């Protein structure tokens, strides 16, 4: 157990599984109280939540569709009243609807942009006033290397993740004078439920463009996010850190 985030209060969207849950684990280990916001909670979530609460940290969860602006404002307002402050926001909620652009339906485009980009906007807008009044806060947005380099079959996902980088830089400039830091991490090929479904051929093809010749563990993303959420990163804002084994250099 560390104390990098001792007595900090963090909100993590899409925190019920995968990278989001790894970030939650890391934050709890570093002393933070956390709130997980997600649209769907997997079967093992309740037992995970109970085990973490028994370790002495406050662990809360709320269902939320981040694409719903009014619902996001309401939930965040309730959390501010309940917790008294919001020190950290991690925008991790994201979906994919992969297809080549000539076959991509409008619904596939709209759904991905709504969750990955509008959802982050909704959350940042909802907490920015609180953090500005506190004159302190950390916002970390989970982008992707495909937001930096593009990827065939992922025009919607790449656009949403590139948009998230532009959004982060703009909000970083708006809030810097209030002591609020806004940064992005851009993961590469990460071991999650989604990548576990890849065939051996697909996996080898992806690893062939990674100079380190291995995939990334969710905990390796979580460690960088915890650093950016801590006071050790007080003079870092508007940056994009690629965690990709050298894919994008």
C-alpha positions in Angstrom: 0.0 0.0 0.0 1.3 3.5 -0.9 0.2 7.0 -0.1 0.6 8.7 -3.5 -3.2 9.6 -3.4 -3.8 9.6 0.3 -7.2 11.0 1.2 -7.9 12.0 -2.4 -11.4 11.4 -3.9 -11.5 10.1 -7.4 -14.2 9.4 -10.0 -13.5 6.8 -12.6 -15.9 6.3 -15.5 -16.1 2.9 -17.1 -14.4 1.6 -14.0 -16.3 -1.7 -13.5 -13.9 -3.8 -15.7 -10.7 -3.8 -17.7 -8.4 -0.8 -17.6 -10.9 1.2 -15.5 -10.9 -1.5 -12.7 -7.1 -1.7 -12.8 -7.0 2.1 -12.3 -9.5 1.7 -9.4 -7.2 -0.9 -7.8 -4.2 1.3 -8.2 -5.9 4.3 -6.7 -7.2 2.3 -3.7 -3.7 0.9 -3.1 -2.4 4.5 -3.2 -4.9 5.7 -0.5 -7.7 7.2 -2.5 -11.5 6.9 -2.0 -13.1 6.1 -5.3 -16.4 6.3 -7.1 -17.0 4.0 -10.1 -19.5 5.2 -12.7 -20.5 2.7 -15.4 -23.5 1.8 -17.5 -23.1 -2.0 -16.9 -21.6 -3.9 -14.0 -20.2 -7.4 -14.5 -21.3 -10.3 -12.3 -18.1 -10.2 -10.2 -18.2 -6.5 -9.5 -20.1 -6.6 -6.2 -17.7 -9.1 -4.6 -14.8 -6.9 -5.9 -16.4 -3.8 -4.4 -17.0 -5.4 -1.1 -13.4 -6.7 -0.9 -12.0 -3.2 -1.6 -14.4 -1.6 0.9 -13.2 -4.0 3.6 -9.6 -2.7 3.1 -10.7 0.6 4.7 -11.2 2.8 1.7 -14.5 4.3 0.6 -15.6 2.6 -2.6 -18.9 3.8 -4.2 -20.5 2.8 -7.5 -23.3 4.4 -9.4 -24.9 3.5 -12.8 -24.5 6.2 -15.3 -24.9 6.7 -19.0 -22.2 9.4 -19.7 -23.9 10.3 -23.0 -26.9 11.7 -21.0 -25.9 15.2 -20.1 -28.7 15.8 -17.6 -28.1 12.5 -15.8 -24.4 13.2 -15.7 -25.0 16.6 -14.1 -27.4 15.1 -11.5 -25.1 12.2 -10.5 -22.0 14.5 -10.2 -24.0 17.0 -8.2 -25.1 14.3 -5.8 -21.5 13.0 -5.5 -20.2 16.5 -4.6 -22.8 16.8 -1.8 -22.0 13.3 -0.5 -18.2 13.5 -0.7 -17.6 17.2 -0.2 -15.0 17.4 -3.0 -13.7 15.8 -6.2 -10.0 15.7 -6.5 -9.6 13.4 -9.5 -11.6 12.5 -12.6 -10.6 9.7 -14.9 -12.5 9.5 -18.2 -12.1 5.9 -19.1 -15.6 5.0 -20.5 -15.3 3.9 -24.1 -16.8 1.6 -26.7 -15.8 0.3 -30.2 -17.9 -0.3 -33.3 -15.3 -1.3 -35.8 -16.0 -1.3 -39.5 -14.4 0.0 -42.7 -15.8 3.5 -43.4 -17.6 2.3 -46.6 -19.6 -0.1 -44.4 -19.9 1.9 -41.3 -23.5 2.8 -40.4 -24.3 6.3 -39.1 -25.4 4.6 -35.8 -21.9 3.1 -35.4 -20.3 6.5 -35.8 -22.8 8.3 -33.5 -22.6 5.7 -30.7 -18.8 5.8 -30.5 -18.5 9.6 -30.6 -21.2 9.9 -28.0 -19.6 7.6 -25.4 -15.9 8.3 -26.0 -16.0 12.0 -26.7 -19.3 13.6 -25.6 -19.2 11.4 -22.5 -15.9 12.9 -21.5 -17.1 16.4 -22.3 -20.2 15.9 -20.1 -18.0 14.6 -17.1 -15.4 17.4 -17.5 -18.1 20.1 -17.6 -19.8 18.6 -14.6 -16.7 18.6 -12.4 -14.7 21.6 -13.8 -16.6 24.2 -11.7 -16.0 22.1 -8.5 -12.3 21.8 -9.2 -12.0 25.4 -10.2 -13.5 26.5 -6.9 -11.2 24.2 -5.0 -8.3 25.6 -7.1 -7.1 22.0 -7.3 -7.9 19.0 -9.4 -6.6 16.4 -11.8 -8.4 15.2 -14.9 -6.9 12.2 -16.9 -8.5 11.2 -20.1 -7.9 7.7 -21.6 -7.2 8.2 -25.3 -5.5 5.7 -27.5 -2.5 5.4 -29.8 -5.0 5.2 -32.7 -6.0 8.8 -31.9 -2.4 9.6 -32.8 -1.8 7.3 -35.7 -5.2 6.2 -37.0 -6.2 2.6 -37.7 -8.0 1.0 -40.6 -11.5 -0.1 -39.6 -11.6 2.3 -36.7 -12.4 5.7 -38.2 -15.0 6.4 -35.5 -12.9 5.2 -32.6 -9.8 7.0 -33.9 -11.7 10.2 -34.4 -13.2 10.0 -30.9 -9.8 9.4 -29.3 -8.1 12.2 -31.4 -10.9 14.5 -30.4 -10.4 13.6 -26.8 -6.8 14.8 -27.1 -7.9 18.2 -28.6 -10.6 18.5 -25.9 -8.0 17.8 -23.2 -5.6 20.4 -24.4 -8.3 23.1 -24.7 -9.6 22.4 -21.2 -6.1 22.3 -19.9 -5.6 25.8 -21.1 -8.9 27.0 -19.6 -8.3 25.5 -16.2 -4.5 25.8 -15.7 -4.8 29.1 -13.9 -7.2 27.5 -11.4 -4.7 24.8 -10.4 -6.4 22.1 -12.4 -4.3 19.7 -14.6 -5.7 17.9 -17.6 -3.7 15.2 -19.3 -4.2 12.2 -21.6 -2.7 8.7 -21.7 -2.7 6.9 -25.0 -2.6 3.1 -24.5 -1.4 0.8 -27.2 -2.1 -3.0 -27.3 -3.5 -3.8 -23.8 -4.5 -7.2 -22.4 -8.3 -6.8 -21.8 -11.4 -8.8 -22.3 -11.7 -7.2 -25.8 -8.2 -8.2 -26.9 -8.5 -11.7 -25.4 -11.0 -12.4 -28.3 -8.4 -11.9 -30.9 -7.1 -14.8 -32.9 -3.4 -15.8 -32.7 -2.9 -14.4 -36.2 -4.4 -11.0 -35.2 -2.4 -10.9 -32.0 0.9 -11.6 -33.8 0.1 -8.9 -36.4 -0.5 -6.3 -33.7 2.6 -7.3 -31.7 4.7 -7.1 -34.9 4.4 -3.3 -34.8 5.4 -3.1 -31.1 9.1 -2.6 -30.7 9.0 -4.1 -27.2 7.3 -7.3 -28.7 4.8 -7.7 -25.9 1.4 -6.4 -24.9 0.7 -4.0 -22.1 -0.9 -5.1 -18.8 -3.8 -2.9 -17.5 -1.7 -2.3 -14.3 0.9 -0.6 -16.4 -1.7 2.0 -17.6 -2.9 2.4 -14.0 0.5 3.3 -12.7 0.9 6.2 -15.1 -2.6 7.4 -14.4 -2.0 7.3 -10.7 1.2 9.4 -11.2 -0.7 12.0 -13.3 -3.4 12.1 -10.6 -0.9 12.8 -7.8 0.8 16.0 -6.6 4.0 14.7 -8.3 2.5 15.8 -11.6 1.5 19.3 -10.5 3.5 21.0 -13.3 2.3 18.6 -16.1 -0.8 19.7 -18.1 -2.0 19.4 -21.6 0.2 16.4 -22.3 -0.4 13.0 -24.0 1.7 10.1 -22.7 1.7 7.1 -25.0 1.9 3.8 -23.1 2.5 1.6 -26.1 5.8 -0.2 -26.0 7.2 2.1 -28.7 4.4 1.8 -31.3 4.3 5.6 -31.8 7.7 7.4 -31.6 
